[in-house]
Amino acid sequence: MSEGWKVTLNVDGKTIPLNPFVQKFISSTITGMLSSLRDVSADFKKAVLTLEREA
């Protein structure tokens, strides 16, 4: 399920480079979590997760 995903990480406007191992680790973790959610299609094309620190 996590094969073939392009993973990008941007923190405070700075793109963080990710090697293939880290990209696979992140994509496997996120797709695993999403696949357990009832309202997420198994063949989704893109997911966007935003984390913002509360003031």
ChimeraX attribute file (.defattr): number of C-alpha atoms within 10 A of each C-alpha:
attribute: neighborCount
match mode: 1-to-1
recipient: residues
	/A:1	11
	/A:2	15
	/A:3	9
	/A:4	9
	/A:5	15
	/A:6	11
	/A:7	15
	/A:8	11
	/A:9	12
	/A:10	10
	/A:11	8
	/A:12	6
	/A:13	7
	/A:14	8
	/A:15	10
	/A:16	10
	/A:17	12
	/A:18	13
	/A:19	9
	/A:20	11
	/A:21	9
	/A:22	12
	/A:23	20
	/A:24	18
	/A:25	12
	/A:26	18
	/A:27	19
	/A:28	16
	/A:29	12
	/A:30	14
	/A:31	16
	/A:32	13
	/A:33	10
	/A:34	16
	/A:35	15
	/A:36	11
	/A:37	10
	/A:38	8
	/A:39	8
	/A:40	11
	/A:41	11
	/A:42	13
	/A:43	8
	/A:44	10
	/A:45	7
	/A:46	7
	/A:47	9
	/A:48	4
	/A:49	5
	/A:50	5
	/A:51	6
	/A:52	6
	/A:53	4
	/A:54	4
	/A:55	3
